Amino acid sequence: MGVAGTGKTTIGPLLAARLGVPYAEGDDFHPEANIAKMSAGTPLTDDDRWPWLDAIGAWAHGRAGQGGVVSCSALKRSYRDRLRAAAPGVVFVHLAGDRALIEGRMAQRRGHFMPTALLDSQFATLQPLEEDEAGVAVDVSGGPEEIADRAVTALHDLRTPR
């Protein structure tokens, strides 16, 4: 999870490979209307997001007991609650970083429908993981391999009793 430009699409497959589970790209679950709206620079509403989150939740539910990694912004607690309702064992990896770093990465990517202009709305919407939510925050500074390694370590630490 995380705002646009944190590397969900890059880190997700790396994390899935390290964990030996399938990966699904969250953007592929968006209806065409959502993609058109974002491409035009219009932020999605919660009503736009519910069917998308339900589709991601259904995929995650289908992976119960087997594992999987799916990228999804999951910016609000209510979005994560909806995903957890569909797939109760889901654990979130919040890819988090400095706004300037993320904006710079967004400005360099090509062929993505999410414009840099929507980054402010993403940060305004973001509600970081709360203590009672299963998940970890992972810093996105550094290269993709380093970030994926950091995520694996954080997930391992989360599951290791102290």
C-alpha positions in Angstrom: 0.0 0.0 0.0 1.0 3.6 -0.4 0.6 6.7 -2.4 1.2 6.7 -6.1 4.9 6.6 -7.0 6.1 4.7 -3.9 7.0 1.7 -6.1 4.1 -0.7 -5.4 4.3 -2.0 -9.0 8.1 -2.4 -8.8 8.4 -3.8 -5.3 5.3 -6.0 -5.4 6.7 -8.5 -7.8 10.1 -8.5 -6.1 8.4 -9.2 -2.7 6.2 -11.9 -4.2 9.3 -13.6 -5.7 11.1 -13.5 -2.4 8.1 -15.0 -0.6 7.4 -17.5 -3.4 3.8 -16.4 -4.0 1.9 -14.9 -6.9 1.7 -11.2 -7.6 -1.3 -9.2 -8.9 -1.1 -5.6 -10.1 -3.8 -3.6 -8.3 -4.2 -1.2 -11.2 -5.5 -4.1 -13.3 -8.6 -4.3 -11.1 -9.7 -0.7 -11.8 -12.7 -0.3 -14.1 -12.0 1.7 -17.2 -14.0 4.6 -15.8 -11.6 4.9 -12.9 -8.6 4.9 -15.2 -10.2 7.6 -17.4 -11.0 9.7 -14.4 -7.4 9.5 -13.0 -5.9 10.1 -16.5 -7.9 13.3 -16.7 -6.4 14.4 -13.3 -9.6 13.8 -11.3 -9.2 12.1 -8.0 -11.4 9.0 -7.4 -14.2 9.2 -4.9 -14.9 6.5 -2.3 -17.8 5.4 -4.5 -15.4 5.0 -7.4 -13.0 2.9 -5.2 -15.5 0.4 -3.6 -15.8 -1.9 -6.7 -12.0 -1.8 -7.2 -11.4 -2.7 -3.6 -14.0 -5.5 -3.7 -12.2 -7.0 -6.7 -8.9 -6.8 -5.0 -10.4 -8.3 -1.8 -11.9 -11.2 -3.8 -8.5 -11.9 -5.3 -6.9 -11.9 -1.9 -9.7 -14.0 -0.5 -9.0 -16.6 -3.2 -5.3 -16.7 -2.0 -6.3 -17.5 1.6 -3.9 -20.1 3.1 -1.7 -19.9 0.0 -0.4 -16.3 0.1 0.0 -13.7 -2.5 1.0 -10.1 -3.0 -1.3 -7.5 -4.6 -0.5 -3.8 -5.0 -3.1 -1.4 -3.9 -2.9 2.1 -2.6 -5.3 1.3 0.4 -4.8 4.9 1.6 -7.6 5.1 4.1 -8.3 2.9 7.1 -11.8 2.3 5.7 -10.3 0.9 2.5 -8.1 -1.5 4.4 -11.0 -2.5 6.6 -12.9 -3.4 3.5 -10.0 -5.5 2.2 -9.7 -7.2 5.6 -13.4 -8.0 5.6 -12.9 -9.8 2.3 -9.6 -11.4 3.3 -9.2 -11.4 7.1 -5.6 -12.6 7.1 -4.3 -9.8 4.9 -1.1 -8.0 6.1 -0.2 -4.6 4.7 3.2 -3.4 3.7 3.1 0.4 3.6 5.7 1.8 1.2 6.4 5.2 2.7 8.7 7.9 1.8 9.5 11.6 1.5 7.2 13.5 -0.8 10.0 15.0 -2.9 11.5 11.6 -3.5 8.2 10.2 -4.6 7.3 13.1 -6.8 10.7 12.8 -8.5 10.1 9.2 -9.2 6.6 9.9 -10.6 8.0 12.6 -12.9 10.4 10.1 -14.4 8.0 7.3 -15.1 6.4 6.9 -18.6 3.2 5.5 -19.7 1.3 5.5 -16.4 -2.2 7.0 -16.1 -1.6 8.7 -12.7 -0.4 12.2 -13.2 2.0 13.8 -10.7 -0.7 16.5 -10.2 -2.7 14.0 -8.1 0.1 13.4 -5.6 -1.2 16.1 -3.2 -4.6 14.4 -3.1 -3.0 11.1 -2.4 -1.0 12.5 0.6 -4.1 14.3 1.8 -6.1 11.0 1.8 -3.3 8.8 3.3 -4.0 7.4 6.7 -0.9 5.5 7.8 -1.3 2.1 9.4 -2.6 2.2 12.9 -1.2 0.1 15.8 -4.1 -2.4 15.6 -3.6 -3.1 11.9 -1.6 -6.1 10.8 1.2 -4.5 8.8 4.6 -2.8 8.5 5.9 0.5 7.2 8.9 0.2 4.8 11.0 3.2 3.8 11.2 3.6 0.0 14.6 5.3 -0.2 17.2 3.2 -2.0 16.9 0.8 -4.9 14.1 -1.7 -5.5 16.1 -4.7 -4.3 17.0 -3.0 -1.1 13.4 -1.9 -0.5 12.1 -5.5 -1.2 14.7 -6.9 1.2 13.6 -4.4 3.8 10.0 -5.5 3.4 10.8 -9.2 3.8 12.8 -8.4 7.0 9.9 -6.3 8.4 7.4 -9.0 7.6 9.6 -11.6 9.2 10.0 -9.5 12.3 6.2 -8.9 12.4 5.6 -12.7 12.5 8.5 -13.5 15.0 7.3 -13.6 18.6 9.3 -11.4 20.9 
